[in-house]
């Protein structure tokens, strides 16, 4: 590198404002993380008590709970595609669509006070999950579009860590409310509604209204187009809005198609959190008031590992870490099925469970972002998320039926074997599409730039 000539009469070089100098985690990601943190306190308060509420208080069978849990995890998938497409088609107005989703879920929390039977609870949860389906893809698209490609794993890790902080605090709040209130379940539902409303307020006040694409997709280079100068007095032409068929046509991309297929295949053999916690509670005969504390172990590990594993995914490949995370989950299932018992086993299972989420949740979203162009980020996230959510919905139904017929341990044995087979198939499918870590753009060469390396 050469030094600038002190005798030069050229003006001083302007500060370096190249895109590569932007922070790895933009403010938009932090604002969305705060929204998710508050909203997840609300959601996880209900999630923490729901299994025990419907099984112990309402007397539902495991099959009935499987149906309810499937609704809780899968119905939102039916509208996720619509949410992603509407956000893209609206000129990347992702905040508007996400806000509708957050608001819809917030309205459902107080309705849990009026739902005391399976039909009513199912209906409320279906509307709540509809809101979640609407907001998830636009939210992830905003994270993708505001972050440099080489830092997306870390950015999604930061967001998921903040989200998981809410998941960690939610069961604690539910536990405290159950211990302090006379009508514990109703009090949990009321406090949950307050947190949900606060999350919507933070979204409106602190999340930017528009997040433009920062770069073109590394997997789909777009040919440069000569700029069009509008005639004097004429309005500048707006970019074409993607049609629904364009969103669905994204599956023609080999990378996205393989990713969607593998996410769905592995989702078909992933037991829901609620069933896993019920198995642990029944095996150890934990008191009912301790049940809301079980998700804390998963959430704490997820919180600690989300950022470092997201950064690791940026270096070694996101698909590779996604598959490794399911290998960790296999170890957790095997430990539940082992003859070992006691508190250390529970701690180890929750440790593996949290590691699984840290290695797969945000990592899958970052891998999806690299497989689609900026103008289709919402639809791309929705396609992969929908495939995974629908698969987990079917898994909840099947696992609930298997538990009713064969018992919980036998149902988990079958699911573990199926997950092992699915992981092998997914590794073969993704082998030819192993993700390359995107390289940062080279700095612009200019002979008068004293920071330019020779």
C-alpha positions in Angstrom: 0.0 0.0 0.0 1.4 3.4 -0.9 1.1 6.6 1.1 -0.6 9.7 -0.1 1.7 12.4 -1.3 1.5 15.2 1.2 2.3 17.7 -1.5 -0.7 16.7 -3.6 -3.2 19.4 -4.4 -6.1 16.9 -4.8 -8.9 17.2 -2.3 -9.0 14.9 0.7 -10.6 11.5 0.2 -14.1 11.3 1.5 -14.8 8.8 4.3 -15.3 5.3 3.2 -19.0 4.6 2.8 -18.9 1.5 0.8 -21.7 -1.1 1.7 -19.0 -3.4 3.1 -18.4 -0.9 5.9 -22.0 -1.3 7.2 -22.3 -3.1 10.5 -22.8 -6.8 10.3 -26.1 -6.5 12.3 -28.1 -3.5 11.1 -30.5 -1.5 13.4 -33.5 -3.0 11.5 -32.5 -6.5 12.7 -32.2 -5.2 16.3 -35.6 -3.5 16.2 -37.2 -6.6 14.8 -35.4 -8.7 17.4 -37.0 -6.5 20.1 -40.5 -7.0 18.6 -39.9 -10.7 18.5 -38.6 -10.7 22.1 -41.7 -9.1 23.5 -44.1 -11.1 21.3 -42.4 -14.3 22.2 -42.9 -13.6 25.9 -46.6 -13.5 25.1 -46.7 -16.6 22.9 -44.5 -18.7 25.1 -46.6 -17.9 28.2 -49.5 -19.7 26.5 -47.3 -22.4 24.9 -45.8 -23.2 28.3 -49.2 -23.9 30.0 -51.2 -25.1 27.0 -50.2 -28.8 27.0 -51.0 -29.2 30.7 -54.1 -27.1 30.4 -55.8 -29.1 27.7 -54.6 -32.6 28.9 -55.0 -32.1 32.7 -57.6 -29.4 33.0 -59.8 -30.2 30.0 -59.0 -34.0 29.9 -58.1 -34.3 26.2 -56.5 -37.5 25.0 -53.0 -37.5 23.3 -54.7 -37.8 20.0 -56.9 -34.7 20.7 -53.8 -32.8 21.9 -52.0 -33.9 18.7 -54.8 -32.3 16.7 -54.6 -29.1 18.7 -50.8 -29.0 18.6 -50.9 -29.6 14.8 -53.2 -26.6 14.5 -50.9 -24.6 16.7 -47.9 -25.4 14.4 -49.4 -25.9 11.0 -52.4 -23.7 10.2 -50.2 -20.6 9.8 -48.5 -22.4 6.9 -51.6 -22.1 4.9 -51.4 -18.3 4.8 -47.6 -18.0 4.9 -47.3 -18.1 1.2 -49.9 -15.3 0.9 -48.0 -13.2 3.5 -44.7 -13.5 1.7 -46.3 -12.8 -1.7 -48.3 -9.8 -0.5 -45.2 -8.3 1.1 -43.2 -8.6 -2.2 -46.1 -7.5 -4.4 -46.7 -4.4 -2.3 -43.5 -2.9 -3.3 -41.6 -4.6 -0.5 -44.0 -3.2 2.1 -43.0 -6.0 4.4 -43.7 -4.0 7.6 -47.4 -3.5 6.7 -48.0 -7.3 6.2 -46.0 -8.2 9.3 -47.9 -5.6 11.3 -51.2 -7.1 10.3 -49.9 -10.5 11.4 -48.6 -9.3 14.8 -51.9 -7.4 15.4 -54.0 -10.5 14.6 -52.1 -12.6 17.0 -52.4 -9.9 19.7 -56.1 -9.8 19.4 -56.4 -13.6 19.9 -54.7 -13.7 23.3 -57.6 -12.2 25.3 -60.0 -14.6 23.5 -58.3 -17.5 25.3 -60.2 -16.4 28.4 -63.4 -17.3 26.7 -62.3 -20.6 25.1 -62.9 -23.6 27.4 -63.5 -26.5 24.9 -61.6 -28.1 22.1 -63.5 -26.4 19.2 -63.2 -22.9 20.7 -59.5 -23.3 21.6 -58.8 -24.7 18.2 -60.5 -21.8 16.5 -58.6 -19.2 18.5 -55.3 -21.0 17.9 -56.0 -21.2 14.2 -56.5 -17.4 14.0 -53.4 -16.8 16.2 -51.3 -19.0 13.9 -52.8 -17.2 10.9 -51.2 -14.1 12.2 -47.9 -15.8 12.8 -48.1 -17.2 9.2 -48.6 -13.7 7.8 -45.8 -12.1 9.7 -43.0 -14.7 9.6 -42.0 -14.4 5.9 -42.1 -10.6 5.7 -40.1 -10.3 8.9 -37.4 -12.7 7.7 -37.3 -10.9 4.3 -36.7 -7.6 6.1 -33.7 -9.2 7.9 -32.4 -10.6 4.6 -32.7 -7.3 2.7 -31.1 -5.2 5.4 -28.0 -7.4 5.9 -25.0 -8.1 3.7 -25.1 -11.7 2.3 -21.9 -12.7 4.0 -23.4 -11.7 7.4 -26.9 -13.1 7.1 -26.1 -16.2 9.3 -25.0 -13.9 12.1 -27.9 -11.5 11.7 -30.4 -14.2 11.8 -28.6 -15.6 14.8 -28.9 -12.3 16.6 -32.6 -12.0 15.8 -33.2 -15.6 16.9 -31.2 -15.0 20.1 -33.4 -12.0 21.0 -36.5 -14.0 20.0 -35.3 -16.8 22.3 -34.8 -14.4 25.1 -38.6 -13.9 25.0 -39.0 -17.7 24.9 -36.9 -17.9 28.0 -38.8 -15.2 29.9 -42.3 -16.3 28.8 -42.4 -19.6 30.8 -40.8 -17.8 33.8 -43.6 -15.2 33.7 -46.2 -18.0 33.3 -44.7 -19.9 36.2 -44.8 -16.8 38.4 -48.4 -16.0 37.4 -49.5 -19.6 38.1 -48.0 -19.5 41.5 -49.4 -16.1 42.5 -52.9 -16.0 40.9 -56.0 -17.8 42.1 -57.3 -18.3 38.6 -53.8 -19.1 37.2 -54.7 -20.0 33.6 -56.9 -17.0 33.1 -54.3 -14.7 34.6 -51.7 -16.1 32.2 -53.9 -15.4 29.2 -54.6 -11.8 30.3 -50.9 -11.0 30.9 -50.0 -12.6 27.6 -52.4 -10.2 25.8 -50.7 -7.2 27.4 -47.3 -8.3 26.1 -48.6 -9.0 22.6 -50.1 -5.4 22.4 -46.7 -4.0 23.5 -44.9 -5.9 20.7 -47.2 -4.4 18.1 -46.5 -0.9 19.5 -42.7 -1.4 19.3 -43.1 -2.6 15.6 -45.0 0.5 14.6 -42.7 2.9 16.3 -39.2 1.5 15.7 -39.1 -0.7 12.6 -38.4 1.2 9.4 -41.3 1.2 6.9 -39.2 0.1 3.9 -36.2 -2.1 3.5 -34.7 -2.0 0.1 -32.6 -4.8 -1.4 -28.9 -4.4 -0.7 -27.5 -6.7 -3.3 -28.4 -9.1 -6.0 -28.7 -12.8 -5.3 -25.4 -14.6 -5.6 -27.3 -17.5 -7.2 -29.2 -15.6 -9.7 -27.2 -12.7 -11.3 -29.4 -10.1 -12.9 -28.4 -8.5 -16.1 -27.8 -4.8 -15.9 -30.5 -2.7 -17.3 -29.9 0.8 -18.7 -31.7 3.4 -16.6 -34.8 4.9 -18.0 -35.1 8.7 -17.8 -38.7 9.7 -17.6 -40.0 12.5 -19.7 -40.1 16.0 -18.2 -43.1 16.2 -15.9 -43.7 12.4 -16.0 -43.6 10.2 -12.9 -40.7 7.8 -12.5 -41.8 4.3 -13.5 -42.3 1.9 -10.6 -40.7 -1.5 -10.7 -42.9 -4.4 -11.8 -44.6 -6.2 -9.0 -44.1 -10.0 -8.9 -47.2 -12.0 -9.7 -48.2 -15.1 -7.6 -47.1 -17.4 -10.4 -43.7 -15.8 -10.2 -43.5 -16.6 -6.5 -44.5 -20.2 -7.1 -42.1 -20.5 -10.0 -39.2 -20.0 -7.5 -39.4 -23.8 -6.9 -37.9 -24.2 -10.4 -34.6 -23.0 -8.9 -32.7 -26.2 -8.0 -31.2 -24.8 -4.9 -34.5 -23.6 -3.4 -36.3 -26.7 -4.5 -33.8 -29.0 -2.7 -33.8 -26.9 0.4 -37.7 -26.9 0.5 -37.8 -30.6 0.0 -35.3 -31.4 2.7 -36.9 -29.0 5.2 -40.2 -30.7 4.7 -38.8 -34.2 4.9 -37.0 -33.5 8.1 -40.0 -31.6 9.5 -42.1 -34.8 9.0 -39.9 -36.6 11.5 -39.4 -33.8 14.1 -41.5 -34.2 17.3 -43.1 -31.0 18.5 -41.7 -29.4 21.6 -45.0 -29.9 23.5 -44.9 -33.7 23.0 -41.2 -33.9 24.0 -41.9 -32.0 27.2 -44.9 -34.1 28.0 -42.7 -37.2 27.6 -40.1 -35.8 30.0 -42.7 -34.7 32.5 -44.4 -38.1 32.5 -41.2 -40.1 32.7 -39.9 -38.1 35.7 -43.3 -37.5 37.2 -42.7 -33.8 37.6 -45.2 -31.7 39.6 -47.7 -29.8 37.4 -46.5 -26.3 38.4 -42.9 -27.2 37.3 -44.0 -28.1 33.8 -43.7 -24.5 32.4 -40.0 -24.6 33.4 -39.1 -27.3 31.0 -38.9 -25.0 27.9 -36.4 -22.9 29.8 -33.6 -25.3 29.2 -34.2 -25.3 25.5 -34.5 -21.6 25.3 -31.4 -20.9 27.4 -29.2 -23.0 25.2 -30.8 -21.6 22.0 -30.0 -18.1 23.4 -26.4 -18.8 24.1 -25.6 -20.6 20.8 -27.8 -18.8 18.2 -25.2 -16.1 17.4 -22.0 -18.3 17.4 -23.6 -21.0 15.4 -25.0 -18.4 13.0 -21.5 -17.0 12.4 -20.2 -20.6 12.1 -22.8 -21.3 9.4 -21.5 -18.3 7.4 -18.0 -19.9 7.4 -18.7 -23.6 6.9 -22.0 -23.5 5.0 -25.5 -23.1 6.2 -26.9 -26.3 4.7 -24.1 -28.3 6.3 -24.9 -26.9 9.8 -28.6 -27.4 9.2 -28.1 -31.1 8.7 -25.7 -31.3 11.7 -28.4 -29.8 13.8 -30.8 -32.7 13.0 -28.0 -35.1 14.0 -27.9 -33.4 17.4 -31.7 -33.8 17.7 -31.2 -37.6 17.0 -28.9 -37.8 20.0 -31.5 -36.1 22.1 -34.3 -38.6 21.1 -31.9 -41.5 21.7 -31.2 -40.2 25.2 -34.9 -40.0 26.0 -35.3 -43.6 24.8 -32.3 -44.8 26.8 -32.7 -46.5 30.2 -31.0 -43.6 31.9 -33.1 -41.5 34.3 -32.7 -38.6 36.6 -32.3 -34.8 36.4 -29.0 -35.0 34.5 -30.8 -36.8 31.6 -33.4 -34.0 31.4 -30.6 -31.4 31.4 -28.8 -33.2 28.6 -31.9 -33.6 26.5 -32.8 -29.9 26.8 -29.2 -29.0 26.0 -29.3 -31.0 22.8 -32.8 -29.7 22.0 -31.6 -26.1 22.3 -28.5 -26.8 20.2 -30.7 -28.3 17.5 -32.8 -25.0 17.2 -29.7 -22.8 17.3 -28.2 -24.8 14.4 -31.4 -24.9 12.2 -33.9 -22.1 12.8 -32.1 -18.9 11.7 -29.6 -20.9 9.6 -32.4 -22.2 7.4 -33.7 -18.7 6.8 -30.2 -17.5 6.0 -29.8 -20.4 3.5 -33.1 -19.5 1.9 -32.1 -15.9 1.5 -29.1 -16.9 -0.5 -31.2 -19.0 -2.9 -33.6 -16.3 -4.1 -33.3 -12.8 -5.6 -34.1 -9.8 -3.5 -37.4 -9.0 -5.1 -38.7 -12.5 -4.1 -37.3 -12.7 -0.5 -40.8 -12.8 1.1 -42.1 -15.5 -1.2 -38.9 -17.5 -1.0 -38.9 -17.5 2.8 -42.6 -18.4 2.7 -42.1 -21.4 0.4 -39.5 -23.0 2.6 -41.3 -22.1 5.8 -44.6 -23.4 4.5 -43.1 -26.8 3.5 -41.5 -27.2 6.9 -44.6 -26.1 8.9 -47.0 -28.3 7.0 -44.7 -31.2 7.5 -44.6 -30.6 11.3 -48.4 -30.3 11.3 -48.6 -33.8 9.8 -46.0 -35.0 12.3 -48.0 -33.7 15.2 -51.2 -35.5 14.0 -49.3 -38.8 13.3 -47.4 -38.7 16.6 -50.5 -38.0 18.6 -52.3 -41.0 16.9 -49.2 -43.2 17.5 -49.0 -42.2 21.1 -52.7 -43.1 21.6 -52.2 -46.5 19.9 -48.7 -47.6 21.0 -47.7 -45.3 23.9 -45.3 -42.4 24.0 -42.0 -44.3 24.1 -43.0 -46.5 21.1 -44.1 -43.5 19.1 -40.8 -41.8 19.8 -38.9 -44.9 18.8 -40.6 -45.0 15.4 -40.1 -41.2 14.9 -36.4 -41.5 15.8 -35.8 -44.2 13.2 -37.7 -42.2 10.5 -35.6 -39.1 11.4 -32.4 -41.0 10.9 -33.5 -42.2 7.5 -34.6 -38.6 6.5 -31.3 -37.1 7.6 -29.4 -39.5 5.3 -31.7 -38.7 2.4 -31.4 -35.0 3.0 -27.6 -35.1 3.1 -27.6 -36.8 -0.3 -30.1 -34.4 -1.8 -28.1 -31.3 -0.6 -24.7 -32.7 -1.4 -24.7 -31.3 -4.9 -26.1 -28.0 -3.8 -23.6 -27.3 -0.9 -23.7 -23.7 -0.2 -20.7 -21.5 -1.0 -20.0 -18.7 1.4 -20.6 -15.4 -0.5 -17.5 -13.3 -0.8 -17.7 -9.6 -0.1 -17.5 -7.3 -3.1 -14.0 -6.1 -3.9 -13.4 -2.4 -3.2 -13.5 -0.1 -6.1 -10.0 0.5 -7.6 -9.2 4.2 -7.9 -5.6 5.5 -8.5 -6.2 8.4 -6.2 -7.6 6.4 -3.3 -4.8 6.2 -0.6 -6.5 3.2 0.9 -6.4 1.2 -2.3 -4.1 -1.9 -2.0 -1.7 -2.5 -4.8 
